[in-house]
Amino acid sequence: MAGLLLGLSACEGQRDLFGPSRPLGQGSNTSNSPLVGTWEVTLIVSVDGDLQTWTTNWQFRSDRTCTWRQIIESAVEGLSREEVRDCTWTDANSAVTVVYLDTGASETLPYSFPTFDTSRLILQGVEYLRL
């Protein structure tokens, strides 16, 4: 068994048994990634004596475009603010790299699916649910 594992690890173009079906580090113009879909989380956050509700939504589309949307509702002000940013994305090695179209800035966000459940996404340590 140990010899088989060593042989597999020495293979060129290694693949993650639980990862995407393409070699690690390679992207494509379209995607069948488990990230494709709409993901949302709502958090209650205390900010300077204000209790705020932050609802964050990511939509990853198979054509490698995406939208990030966040609505912050303030209990003190009685107002809500919404921010929307369009983006493109690629994923490899359990991280998604997002490039925002408004600024060209990019960020790489680590992700995972807890207990192999593709209806729950851990993105930057925060759990999102698939809508």
N, C-alpha and C positions, 0 to 999 in steps of 0.2 A: 504494500500500500504506500509506504514512504517513497519508494522508487517511482511510482506512478505520479505522486504529488510533485516530486522534484522534476520529473519529465514534463509535466504540465506547466510548471512555473518557468521552465527554461524555454518554452515555446515563444516564438516571435509573435507580436500582435496579440498579446494576452487579452483576455476578455473576462469581465466580471460575470460570474455565473448568474447573478441576480440583477445585473445591470442591463443597459440597452444592448440591442443585437449588433451594434456596429463596434469596431475597435475603439478603445478608449482614446479620448482626445480628438476625435473626428466629429465634425458636425455635418449637417445637410441643410438644404433649403426647405424641406418639409420634414415633418416629424410624426412618429407614432409613439413618442415619449409618453410615459405615464403622467408627466406634468401637464399635458394638454387637457384643458378644461378650465373651469372657474372655481376659485378657491377663496374662502372667506373666514375671517376671524373677527370677533368682537371682544375688546378688552375694556375694562373699567380702570381708569388711571387717575390718581390724585396728583394734581399739578397746582402748586401754590394755593392751597385751600379750595381749589375747584375740583369737583368730581366730574371727570370727562369720560365719555364713551367714545372709543376709537374703533371704527369698523373699517377694516382693510380688506380689499378685494383684489386679487390677481386673476387676470384672464390670460392664459397661455394658449395661443391658437396654433394649429398644425402648420400654418404657413410661416411660422417663426416670428409672428408679430405678437405683441402683448399690450395689455393695458393695466396700469396700477391705479387704483382709486382708493382714496381714504376720506372718510367722513368723520369729523370730530364734533361731538355735541357737548356743549358746556352747560352744566347744571346751574352755575352762577349767572352766566350771561343769558341763558335760555336760547342760545343760538347754535346753529350747526354750520360748519365750514366744510367745503368739499374741495379736494384737489384731485385732478386726473392727469396722468402722464401716459402717453403712448410710448411704446418701446419695441425693440426687437430682442430676441433671446436665442441662446444656444446652451446646450447642456453637455457636460462630460464629467466623468469622475465624481459623480454625486454633488455637482455644483452647477448652478445655472448662472450664466453671465448675461446681464441685462444691459442694453444700451438705450438710454433715454433719448427720444427723437428731439425733444425741445432744447437740450444742451449738448448732446453728444457724450455726456458723461456715462461711464459704465461702472457696474459693481458686480462682484461675483458673490453669490449667495449659496452657502452649503444647504443641501436638502437631503431628506431621507423619508422613507415611508415606514412608520412604526409597525412592527410585527407583520410586515409584508401586506399591509392593508392600503390599497391604492385609493381609498376614499378619505384617507387622512394623510396630510402632508406636514412634515416638520421643515419649516423654511426659516433659516437663521435662528433656530431654537424655539420658534413659535409654532404651535399646532394650528393648522388651517383645516377646514372641512370642505370637501368637494360639494358644490351646489348642483 
